[in-house]
Amino acid sequence: MRRDWRAAELSVRERALCEYASALTRAPAAAGEAELAPLREAGLDDRAILDLAHVIGFFAYANRLVEGLGCELEAGMEEGAGA
């Protein structure tokens, strides 16, 4: 799943979460009701969707900060470790 979540065996709920994370990451201004509907259909209420958006936004922020500063991974954190 680390490399391609689309190829992973996911539940309907997990797939909806990943689809929304992808949409919000790639084109946040374009994310709207069409992207939210699958989350609601999977059982998420407005609070859960807000929490999800916060988590996605935090990771986007953290990744940009780390990459923008040229930070290196700590020993043992190389890609694929523990997967």
C-alpha atoms as one frame of an Amber mdcrd trajectory, in Angstrom:
protein
   0.000   0.000   0.000   2.923   2.309   0.615   3.714   2.550  -3.099   0.233
   2.371  -4.645  -2.872   2.363  -2.482  -5.021   1.915  -5.595  -3.637  -1.613
  -6.021  -4.235  -2.553  -2.374  -7.193  -4.539  -1.100  -9.132  -1.860   0.762
 -12.588  -1.660   2.226 -15.058   0.790   0.707 -14.409   3.115   3.653 -10.609
   2.912   3.339 -10.809   3.543  -0.409 -13.022   6.602   0.175 -10.489   7.945
   2.703  -7.613   7.456   0.274  -9.541   8.972  -2.647 -10.308  12.061  -0.575
  -6.705  12.356   0.631  -5.522  12.164  -2.958  -8.036  14.754  -4.171  -7.313
  17.153  -1.326  -3.566  16.793  -1.812  -3.478  17.113  -5.593  -6.098  19.826
  -6.163  -7.516  21.196  -2.910  -9.483  24.001  -4.579 -11.265  21.461  -6.771
 -12.270  19.185  -3.885 -15.976  19.617  -3.248 -19.227  17.792  -2.689 -18.388
  15.128  -5.286 -15.333  14.170  -3.225 -17.234  14.304   0.070 -20.166  12.125
  -0.999 -18.217   8.825  -0.885 -17.047   9.674   2.636 -20.616  10.239   3.779
 -21.727   7.040   2.048 -18.967   5.215   3.955 -20.427   6.470   7.245 -18.342
   9.554   8.033 -20.181  12.495   9.544 -19.131  16.124   9.207 -16.886  15.941
  12.295 -15.059  12.874  11.000 -14.586  14.550   7.615 -13.206  17.656   9.318
 -10.805  15.507  11.353  -9.735  13.741   8.162  -9.100  17.057   6.399  -6.990
  18.193   9.367  -4.866  15.035   9.248  -4.393  15.322   5.477  -3.506  19.007
   5.828  -1.040  18.318   8.625   0.804  15.694   6.595   0.895  18.014   3.574
   2.359  20.744   5.782   4.877  18.432   7.451   6.033  16.947   4.155   6.537
  20.377   2.611   8.422  21.606   5.645  10.728  18.597   5.760  11.315  18.506
   2.001  11.660  22.281   1.753  14.372  22.295   4.401  16.169  19.343   2.847
  15.896  17.203   5.953  17.334  13.712   5.821  15.591  10.619   7.155  16.831
   9.285  10.455  18.712   5.990  10.438  16.261   3.121  10.039  13.641   5.332
   8.369  14.644   4.631   4.785  11.809   3.908   2.376  10.416   0.442   2.758
  11.865  -0.180   6.212   9.504  -2.267   8.259   6.977  -2.612   5.455
